[in-house]
C-alpha cells in the first residue's frame, strides 16, 4: 500500500525489513506514519534520517523510523526504546 507524507510532500514506502520490524515490535502503519508526520527529525546526511517520537500509552517508547529521503520517504526499519546520544549520557 502506498502512503503519503504531507510533511515531506512525497510518498512513503515501507521496505520488507521495516514491515517485519513493525510486526515484531507491535507497530502498525498508522503509528509509523504518525511518527513520520509529527516526529523529530535527526539528519544523518546524504538523505539518511532518523525520525523519532514518544507516543502516549506505549511502554516501549521512543519509536524511531530510520528513513532515506529521496523521491519518496523510504522506511528502512523501525525501532522502539530508541535513544539519542544525548539521552544516554
Short mmCIF file of the C-alpha atoms (twelve columns), coordinates in Angstrom:
data_MODEL
# 
_entry.id   MODEL 
# 
loop_
_atom_site.group_PDB 
_atom_site.id 
_atom_site.type_symbol 
_atom_site.label_atom_id 
_atom_site.label_alt_id 
_atom_site.label_comp_id 
_atom_site.label_asym_id 
_atom_site.label_seq_id 
_atom_site.Cartn_x 
_atom_site.Cartn_y 
_atom_site.Cartn_z 
_atom_site.pdbx_PDB_model_num 
ATOM 1  C CA . UNK A 1  0.000  0.000  0.000  1 
ATOM 2  C CA . UNK A 2  1.268  3.471  -0.851 1 
ATOM 3  C CA . UNK A 3  1.115  6.154  1.819  1 
ATOM 4  C CA . UNK A 4  1.735  9.874  1.520  1 
ATOM 5  C CA . UNK A 5  3.608  12.231 3.839  1 
ATOM 6  C CA . UNK A 6  2.270  15.767 3.852  1 
ATOM 7  C CA . UNK A 7  5.249  16.804 5.988  1 
ATOM 8  C CA . UNK A 8  7.732  15.718 3.302  1 
ATOM 9  C CA . UNK A 9  5.369  16.102 0.309  1 
ATOM 10 C CA . UNK A 10 6.151  12.672 -1.108 1 
ATOM 11 C CA . UNK A 11 5.073  9.043  -0.963 1 
ATOM 12 C CA . UNK A 12 6.131  6.775  1.901  1 
ATOM 13 C CA . UNK A 13 7.423  3.290  1.117  1 
ATOM 14 C CA . UNK A 14 7.982  0.591  3.726  1 
ATOM 15 C CA . UNK A 15 10.722 -1.938 2.994  1 
ATOM 16 C CA . UNK A 16 10.076 -5.605 3.751  1 
ATOM 17 C CA . UNK A 17 12.543 -5.288 6.608  1 
ATOM 18 C CA . UNK A 18 10.593 -2.332 8.042  1 
ATOM 19 C CA . UNK A 19 7.310  -4.268 7.817  1 
ATOM 20 C CA . UNK A 20 8.877  -7.253 9.598  1 
ATOM 21 C CA . UNK A 21 10.356 -4.994 12.289 1 
ATOM 22 C CA . UNK A 22 6.960  -3.321 12.779 1 
ATOM 23 C CA . UNK A 23 5.242  -6.683 13.271 1 
ATOM 24 C CA . UNK A 24 7.902  -7.798 15.781 1 
ATOM 25 C CA . UNK A 25 7.528  -4.583 17.765 1 
ATOM 26 C CA . UNK A 26 3.735  -4.326 17.730 1 
ATOM 27 C CA . UNK A 27 3.680  -1.266 15.474 1 
ATOM 28 C CA . UNK A 28 1.221  -0.676 12.679 1 
ATOM 29 C CA . UNK A 29 1.392  1.567  9.624  1 
ATOM 30 C CA . UNK A 30 -0.714 4.279  11.296 1 
ATOM 31 C CA . UNK A 31 1.789  4.611  14.150 1 
ATOM 32 C CA . UNK A 32 4.790  4.744  11.823 1 
ATOM 33 C CA . UNK A 33 3.072  7.332  9.621  1 
ATOM 34 C CA . UNK A 34 2.257  9.418  12.701 1 
ATOM 35 C CA . UNK A 35 5.921  9.363  13.729 1 
ATOM 36 C CA . UNK A 36 6.951  10.404 10.209 1 
ATOM 37 C CA . UNK A 37 4.448  13.268 10.144 1 
ATOM 38 C CA . UNK A 38 4.911  14.650 13.661 1 
ATOM 39 C CA . UNK A 39 8.186  13.255 14.998 1 
ATOM 40 C CA . UNK A 40 11.528 14.961 15.429 1 
ATOM 41 C CA . UNK A 41 13.959 14.599 12.522 1 
ATOM 42 C CA . UNK A 42 17.626 13.889 13.111 1 
ATOM 43 C CA . UNK A 43 19.525 14.330 9.824  1 
ATOM 44 C CA . UNK A 44 22.393 11.861 9.394  1 
ATOM 45 C CA . UNK A 45 23.494 13.234 5.985  1 
ATOM 46 C CA . UNK A 46 23.072 12.156 2.366  1 
ATOM 47 C CA . UNK A 47 19.300 11.827 2.778  1 
ATOM 48 C CA . UNK A 48 19.540 9.404  5.707  1 
ATOM 49 C CA . UNK A 49 17.476 10.432 8.733  1 
ATOM 50 C CA . UNK A 50 16.064 9.174  11.956 1 
ATOM 51 C CA . UNK A 51 12.559 10.371 12.773 1 
ATOM 52 C CA . UNK A 52 11.598 9.707  16.377 1 
ATOM 53 C CA . UNK A 53 8.799  10.392 18.808 1 
ATOM 54 C CA . UNK A 54 7.466  9.205  22.146 1 
ATOM 55 C CA . UNK A 55 3.806  8.202  21.923 1 
ATOM 56 C CA . UNK A 56 1.435  8.250  24.902 1 
ATOM 57 C CA . UNK A 57 0.382  4.882  26.233 1 
ATOM 58 C CA . UNK A 58 3.369  2.891  24.962 1 
ATOM 59 C CA . UNK A 59 5.757  1.340  27.452 1 
ATOM 60 C CA . UNK A 60 8.437  0.806  24.786 1 
ATOM 61 C CA . UNK A 61 8.894  4.477  23.978 1 
ATOM 62 C CA . UNK A 62 10.700 6.191  21.934 1 
ATOM 63 C CA . UNK A 63 9.721  4.990  18.450 1 
ATOM 64 C CA . UNK A 64 12.181 5.697  15.655 1 
ATOM 65 C CA . UNK A 65 11.942 5.238  11.899 1 
ATOM 66 C CA . UNK A 66 15.228 5.020  10.003 1 
ATOM 67 C CA . UNK A 67 14.461 6.568  6.622  1 
ATOM 68 C CA . UNK A 68 16.040 7.687  3.379  1 
ATOM 69 C CA . UNK A 69 14.613 10.865 1.882  1 
ATOM 70 C CA . UNK A 70 14.744 10.764 -1.904 1 
ATOM 71 C CA . UNK A 71 11.946 10.740 -4.417 1 
ATOM 72 C CA . UNK A 72 9.989  9.012  -1.655 1 
ATOM 73 C CA . UNK A 73 10.341 8.579  2.099  1 
ATOM 74 C CA . UNK A 74 11.751 5.045  2.278  1 
ATOM 75 C CA . UNK A 75 11.400 3.496  5.719  1 
ATOM 76 C CA . UNK A 76 14.320 1.086  6.147  1 
ATOM 77 C CA . UNK A 77 13.484 -0.109 9.662  1 
ATOM 78 C CA . UNK A 78 11.679 0.915  12.836 1 
ATOM 79 C CA . UNK A 79 12.900 0.687  16.399 1 
ATOM 80 C CA . UNK A 80 11.461 1.034  19.898 1 
ATOM 81 C CA . UNK A 81 13.129 2.169  23.120 1 
ATOM 82 C CA . UNK A 82 15.327 4.319  20.897 1 
ATOM 83 C CA . UNK A 83 17.638 6.885  22.478 1 
ATOM 84 C CA . UNK A 84 19.732 9.713  21.124 1 
ATOM 85 C CA . UNK A 85 23.352 10.033 22.241 1 
ATOM 86 C CA . UNK A 86 22.224 12.924 24.460 1 
ATOM 87 C CA . UNK A 87 19.688 10.627 26.174 1 
ATOM 88 C CA . UNK A 88 22.394 8.086  27.016 1 
ATOM 89 C CA . UNK A 89 24.897 10.489 28.561 1 
# 
